[in-house]
């Protein structure tokens, strides 16, 4: 049986974790604290661990994980299986790196546009020759609602419903819903269309916490991959293990 690897996507508060055997996700966990992660590692004893994190200080957690197994941290110095043409690689989010690599795992012979609808909405394009140049970053759904409330005197903070709002809002709440939700949908559709005009055919992939919310609202068929970051992390882990073996 192949070794058990653990991939961790660590957010500001909680983390997601996926256990893989080779390329197969065999177990998934979410809403994990650092204690939860350490308990999982202690019980499951994976052979290798890889972490992608938005947190700046991981030293203590890494030291604790090393008591149980080997661990690598995804950063700008870790080798990755694509050609990175980003002008400032040290500022490139590790979730964006893992996302485009996850896309190439799912679509190995196609160019891919990864749309990560989370706190921010990021767009990242990788061509079928594994060339990555960058993408774009815009405000996420909740951030837009909060900004309207925070930077105005009278606009309320709105919680969106699942259905697509009417184009014409007949009161302030509905006007905000229309502006934010229809605005994000128009943005996604427009950017996808711009990429098609520039690059031709590609596989569009949607991930992130709001992926399910937008899936049915986008004009063209789009593949939703909720575990895309973990899939990418697993590929990076395997890539580095293989490089170590060959050297």
C-alpha positions in Angstrom: 0.0 0.0 0.0 1.3 3.5 -0.9 2.4 5.9 1.8 -0.2 8.2 3.4 0.5 11.9 2.7 -1.2 14.8 4.4 -1.9 18.1 2.7 -2.9 21.1 4.8 -4.5 24.4 3.6 -4.3 26.7 6.6 -6.5 29.8 6.7 -6.4 32.7 9.2 -8.6 30.8 11.7 -9.1 27.2 10.6 -7.5 24.7 8.3 -8.5 22.1 5.7 -6.7 18.8 5.5 -6.7 16.0 2.9 -5.0 12.6 3.3 -3.8 11.2 0.0 -2.4 7.8 -1.2 -0.5 8.7 -4.4 -3.0 10.9 -6.3 -6.1 9.7 -4.5 -7.8 11.8 -1.8 -8.9 9.2 0.7 -10.0 11.4 3.7 -11.0 15.0 4.0 -11.4 17.3 7.1 -12.3 20.9 7.5 -12.7 23.6 10.2 -9.6 22.3 11.9 -7.7 24.1 14.6 -3.9 23.6 15.0 -4.7 21.2 17.9 -7.0 19.2 15.6 -4.3 19.0 13.0 -1.7 17.8 15.4 -4.2 15.2 16.8 -4.8 13.9 13.2 -1.1 13.7 12.5 -0.5 11.8 15.8 -3.3 9.3 15.1 -2.8 8.8 11.3 1.0 9.1 11.2 1.3 10.3 7.6 4.7 9.8 6.0 4.9 13.3 4.6 3.1 16.6 5.4 2.9 19.7 3.2 1.4 23.0 4.4 0.1 26.1 2.5 -0.7 28.9 4.9 -1.8 32.6 4.9 -0.3 32.9 8.3 3.0 34.6 8.8 4.2 32.7 11.8 4.3 28.9 11.5 7.4 28.1 13.4 5.8 26.5 16.5 3.4 24.5 14.5 6.1 23.2 12.2 8.3 22.2 15.2 5.4 20.3 16.7 4.6 18.4 13.4 8.3 17.5 13.1 7.9 15.5 16.3 5.7 13.0 14.3 6.8 13.2 10.6 8.5 15.1 7.9 7.0 18.4 6.8 7.5 20.9 4.0 6.0 24.4 3.7 4.9 25.8 0.4 6.7 29.1 -0.2 8.5 30.8 -3.1 11.6 28.7 -2.5 10.0 25.3 -2.8 10.3 23.8 -6.3 7.0 23.5 -8.1 6.1 21.7 -11.4 5.4 24.8 -13.6 7.3 27.6 -15.2 6.7 30.6 -13.0 6.9 33.9 -14.9 5.3 36.0 -12.1 7.4 39.2 -11.7 7.3 39.0 -7.9 7.2 35.3 -6.9 7.8 36.1 -3.2 4.5 37.9 -3.1 2.5 35.2 -4.9 0.0 33.6 -2.6 0.7 29.9 -2.0 -3.0 29.1 -2.5 -2.8 30.5 -6.0 0.3 28.4 -6.7 -1.4 25.2 -5.4 -4.6 26.1 -7.3 -3.0 26.2 -10.8 -1.1 23.1 -10.1 -4.3 21.4 -9.0 -5.8 22.5 -12.2 -3.0 20.9 -14.3 -3.6 17.6 -12.4 -7.3 17.6 -13.3 -6.7 18.9 -16.9 -3.1 17.7 -17.8 -3.3 18.6 -21.5 -5.3 21.8 -21.4 -4.8 25.4 -20.5 -6.8 26.3 -17.3 -8.3 29.4 -15.7 -8.7 28.9 -12.0 -11.3 31.1 -10.3 -11.0 31.0 -6.6 -14.2 32.6 -5.0 -13.2 33.1 -1.4 -12.4 36.1 0.8 -11.0 37.6 -2.4 -11.8 36.4 -5.9 -8.6 35.4 -7.8 -8.2 34.5 -11.4 -5.1 32.5 -12.4 -4.2 31.2 -15.9 -1.8 28.4 -16.8 -1.3 27.3 -20.3 -0.9 23.8 -21.7 2.9 24.1 -21.6 2.8 24.7 -17.9 3.6 28.4 -18.2 2.1 30.6 -15.4 2.2 34.4 -15.8 -0.3 35.6 -13.1 -3.9 36.7 -13.1 -6.0 39.1 -11.1 -7.4 39.7 -7.6 -10.7 41.4 -6.8 -13.0 41.8 -3.8 -14.8 38.6 -2.7 -18.6 38.4 -2.1 -18.6 39.1 1.6 -16.0 41.8 1.4 -18.2 43.7 -1.1 -21.2 43.6 1.2 -19.1 44.7 4.2 -17.5 47.5 2.2 -20.8 49.0 1.3 -21.9 49.0 4.9 -18.6 50.2 6.3 -17.8 53.0 3.9 -21.3 54.6 3.8 -23.5 56.2 6.4 -26.8 54.5 5.7 -26.4 51.3 3.7 -27.1 48.2 5.8 -25.0 45.0 5.9 -26.8 42.4 3.8 -26.7 38.6 4.0 -27.2 37.2 0.5 -29.8 34.6 -0.3 -28.9 31.7 -2.6 -31.1 32.7 -5.5 -30.0 35.2 -8.2 -31.5 38.6 -7.4 -33.5 40.6 -10.0 -31.5 43.0 -12.1 -33.6 45.9 -10.9 -33.7 46.1 -7.1 -37.0 47.6 -5.9 -35.7 48.6 -2.5 -32.3 49.3 -0.9 -31.7 45.8 0.2 -32.5 44.3 -3.2 -30.5 47.0 -4.9 -27.5 46.0 -2.9 -28.1 42.3 -3.6 -28.4 43.1 -7.3 -25.3 45.2 -7.4 -23.1 42.8 -5.6 -24.2 39.4 -6.8 -25.0 40.4 -10.4 -21.8 42.4 -10.4 -19.7 39.5 -9.4 -21.4 37.2 -11.9 -20.9 39.8 -14.7 -17.2 40.1 -13.6 -16.7 36.3 -13.8 -18.5 35.9 -17.1 -16.7 39.0 -18.6 -13.2 37.9 -17.5 -13.8 34.3 -18.8 -14.8 35.8 -22.1 -11.7 38.1 -22.2 -9.5 35.1 -21.6 -11.2 33.1 -24.4 -10.6 36.0 -26.8 -6.9 36.2 -25.8 -6.0 32.5 -25.4 -8.7 30.4 -27.1 -10.0 27.3 -25.5 -9.3 26.5 -21.8 -10.8 24.6 -18.9 -12.5 26.9 -16.4 -12.3 25.7 -12.8 -14.1 27.2 -9.8 -13.1 26.7 -6.2 -13.2 28.5 -2.9 -15.8 29.0 -0.2 -18.4 30.7 -2.5 -17.9 28.3 -5.4 -21.2 26.5 -4.9 -23.0 29.8 -4.6 -21.8 31.0 -8.1 -21.8 27.7 -9.9 -25.4 27.9 -11.3 -25.1 31.6 -12.0 -22.3 31.5 -14.5 -23.3 31.4 -18.2 -21.1 28.6 -19.4 -20.4 25.2 -17.9 -17.7 25.4 -15.3 -16.1 22.6 -13.2 -16.3 23.1 -9.5 -13.3 21.5 -7.6 -13.8 22.2 -3.9 -10.5 20.4 -3.0 -8.4 22.0 -5.8 -5.9 23.5 -3.4 -5.3 20.2 -1.6 -5.0 18.4 -5.0 -2.3 20.9 -6.0 -0.5 20.6 -2.7 -0.4 16.8 -3.0 1.1 17.1 -6.5 3.8 19.5 -5.2 4.6 17.1 -2.4 5.0 14.2 -4.7 7.1 16.3 -7.1 9.5 17.3 -4.3 9.8 13.7 -3.0 10.6 12.4 -6.5 13.2 15.1 -6.9 14.8 14.1 -3.6 14.9 10.4 -4.7 16.4 11.2 -8.1 19.1 13.4 -6.5 
